[in-house]
Amino acid sequence: MTAWEELLDEFRALGGTADNIRLGQGEYGRGLFPIDPAKPVAIHIPESLLVAVDDMVMKNGAPGVGPNAKVSERAKTWLDRYQREFAWGGGGADEIRKIFEMAGQLPEEIRNKLLTQFRCGLWFKEPSDELIANRFFNARTIDYGGRATVMPIVEMANHGSGGGYNLTGGVGLKGMFSGEIVAEYAQYDSYDYFLGWGFTTQRPLAFSVSLTGKIDSTLMEIDQMFDGTEAPPKVWIPKVDRTADKVKLPFLLIGHRNFPRVPKGIFYKTMRGAGFKGVEEAFDLIHHVNRLHFINLLIELDGIDLPMARTLRAMAHYQLRAMSFCYGVRAV
């Protein structure tokens, strides 16, 4: 029996489900595959094996379950082994280090602009053990019960156009897969996928970058705090936070390939409901600033033939393409 099979046997003994899965190498590197593509795949992590990131600590150079986690000793032993042999120690940490190495190949001046001016994420900071661990967990957790939670085994499924996660009584993933087992990580845009996971993928939608401006004579702030937990289109409608001198949106949809008339409809309804009148010009200006942001990023990277520069150029093109699907207005 292999170490992987032993791990799955103990996982099942602890209440987990792991049907028809194996480790393998695919287009995206290490991932999960069905043993028999003609049969369904089912993975389920019970709540008794879910640990919040805040309750994880480093043990002998690898993440492990800390003393504050409310899991059994047997579960701790299994979770520690999983991190040591298959997650962090099985290539996960090296994947994160590789992204930092790719970023580090860029000239220092460009890295500083990517970090500050273009806000392309922590990948362009000098890597430390703490930062590598931070990025590792950020890419391998899920919001469960309002906390960022480690999801063993399920996190090995790479991103793709498969199903989403099941969050009933734990974390699960199931379905039929002719090839690699994949899951849609989140309803984010291409930019946010890069910020969170360090890779680029073409997405059908685009959200605004964080920015500050004015609507009528009131200060307006747009953030990138999108949780993606509800079903569309409700998930795309931001909750307005308005005070006497400022209005704040946690996020703003500015393009969608399948619903090109919805972004303006959401903004118009949201801001008119908050008492504003100059909504048409305000949205056009937001769209303009976002286009310039990614056009200027492309200009900055022009002529740099390095893997990270190619990734960023693809991300910018994907973002601009998704933004272009914004015309007309649909009532929401």
Secondary structure, DSSP 8 states (H G I E B T S, - for coil): --HHHHHHHHHHHTT-EEESEEEEEETTEEEEEESSTTS-EEEEEEGGG-EEGGGEEEETTEEEE-TT--S-HHHHHHHHHHHHHTSIIIIIHHHHHHHHHHHHTS-HHHHHHHHTTS---GGGS---HHHHHHHHHHTSEEEETTEEEE-TTGGGSEESSS---B-SSEEEEEE--SSSBEE---S--HHHHHHHHS-----SEEE--SEEEEETTEEEEE-------S-TTGGG----EE-SSEEEES--EEEESS-TTHHHHHHHHHHHHTT-S-HHHHHHHHHHHHHHHHHHHHHHHTT--SHHHHHHHHHHHHHHHHHH---S----
